[in-house]
Amino acid sequence: MELKTSTDTVTDIAEIPGIRTVWEETLGDPRICVALLDGPIDHFHPAFIGSKLALASTVIPNLRKGKALRHGTQVTSVIFGQHNAQIKGIAPGCRGLVIPIVSDGSNGLLASYSQVGLAQAISMAIQAGANIINISLGQRSPEGVGHPLLLTAIEDCLAKDVVIVAATGNEGRNTLSIPAALPSVLAVGAMNSQGLPLEFSNWHERYQTQGVLAPGENILTADLGNAITLSNGTSYAAAIVSGVIALLASLQIKHGLPVNFRAIREAILNSALGCEGEPVKADCRLLAGRLNINGAKLLLLKGMNTMNMKEVREPKQATNNMPYSSEPSLWLPASKPQPNNLSGNLSPFPIEIDDYSPGSPTSQNSMMANSATTCNCGRNGSVQLVFALGKLGIEFETEARFDSIRNHMEKPDPKNEVDPNPYDPEQLLNHFTKNPWDAASVIWTLNLDAVPIYAIKPEGAFAQEAYQELRNFLNDQINNSVERVSVPGYIVGNIKLKNGQMIPVINPDLRGMYSWNTQELIEKVCAHAAANQEKSDRPSECKKRVENFIVRVYEELRNLGITPQDRAINYAASNALLVAEIFKEALQEGLEFGSFIVERSPVCRPESDCWDIKLTFFNPKKIFEEASKVYLLTVDVSDVVPVMVGRKRSWFVYVRP
């Protein structure tokens, strides 16, 4: 292998304080899975020979030798570099799942990636059975507020004991970054071999309670062309912390302890080395402190309640020259950072992000809820199902494709010299009527809040019929007779839009492709009420109440349609007859929508995946006098198109909404 930088001194990962003592016990348990949300990787690099790495089956490999491939390969090697090669990864024995979420942009940097797209990737990682999700990307945010769908995905991680590790970014500023600044995320900044915060590493007061510093200077990483290089940035610091978390979870398994990723996160934060007696200002550039592997290990294995925190935090042989290391030979001298390798150059969503995945066991026999025998992590055969709701849109992959379509379109008015406009859906649909094959030449998108979240690409024997259905949906949408469509199917890859954004591709299933309009549903409910001699509401008042009711339901049910819970609720919401019946009953009884929950059904037929949806309604005029009413629906989501199981049930409960 060729070492591309010869003038800089290498930071040896093997000499990180405490790492060798952990390696003496474990190099990582294959039941622990780390998902990497980054760029694609060079699977053929010698550093990965013998590794347990797999590419998510939802991703089409792209080995274009650009910045995305390089960054993904470098970050992945920090965790999974095999110890029989020059690059020794932190946790080479664990499983890895690569979910590329960025591609090369036209400006030589990484293409943008939306927070909604990040939420999709996190949800996919959870469903694939990952225990840790490392994301070496990020987005500056002065307020540190994330998109609601991203917050929901992170809350799902927390509920499933999945830890998210995210880099703070490399602008050298007092600023927040998404997702590092979001609750429950473990933020990671970069330090040099002396334990000093690197100048390019971002900091903020918020990170003092949820962030640590880790080595991020002159890290030996894999590079393209079977080479190795020295890399700098919070991207690599975050990967180091993700690898350490994987090792600590492996230690819990080895010692017969239940794996608890939330406890590991707390141990890393509580054991972090502060600045007492150190030549560093007592400001928030240190975040919560420096990564302390020995201290975190002691807290986990001996218990937080029994440990003396002074014993945990105090370096054994701290010296004036090397305040972070416990031995003078532990760290090699640091050199100046290399700006070309900083993750801060990735825009506009580029810093490292790391995320954890499900599973918090209660015994050694059930130590991992998503073990190697029960989860899909590291398997190429797993398929991601989706049942998403939204509005249709049309995008173009490149400027050349846009120009080609435009050149083949007829002018809207032959008398005028106005060029056709492919962005005009009416003109485009007219073109598709005469040239139906061109419907496959554009990117059909499913949009949520005007943001493309999926591309729809029919394949197989009935692709022509699926494109015809999409054209019908779009035509109805233009005429305002359709507001929402449902698209079930399989995620079969990614596609890059003309603006550089990467979105997943759905191969749709015609059986579950529906469209509907809120006003039509309102008319149906009110007509049903009138037929039943419902005189308490005038027609206009009835429509007003039902419209407010239905709009609120659909707005609060917004999701990406990836998790079983989301697929169940989306299917129920798209079942117009069932929804109309529930709305009618609620209207007749003067009830308002209160809340909903989705939980796994206690009873289900074999080979199925059943979920109970409970919708709670209440009487706003008699909140304390009248019980709330609960409707229960059971949905089986084991197939690509979910199905209702049993009948609708309802009962009253004496709880406040």
Order of alpha helices (4+ residues) and beta strands (2+ residues): alpha-beta-beta-alpha-beta-alpha-beta-beta-alpha-beta-beta-beta-beta-beta-beta-alpha-alpha-alpha-alpha-beta-beta-alpha-alpha-beta-beta-alpha-beta-beta-beta-alpha-alpha-alpha-alpha-beta-beta-beta-beta
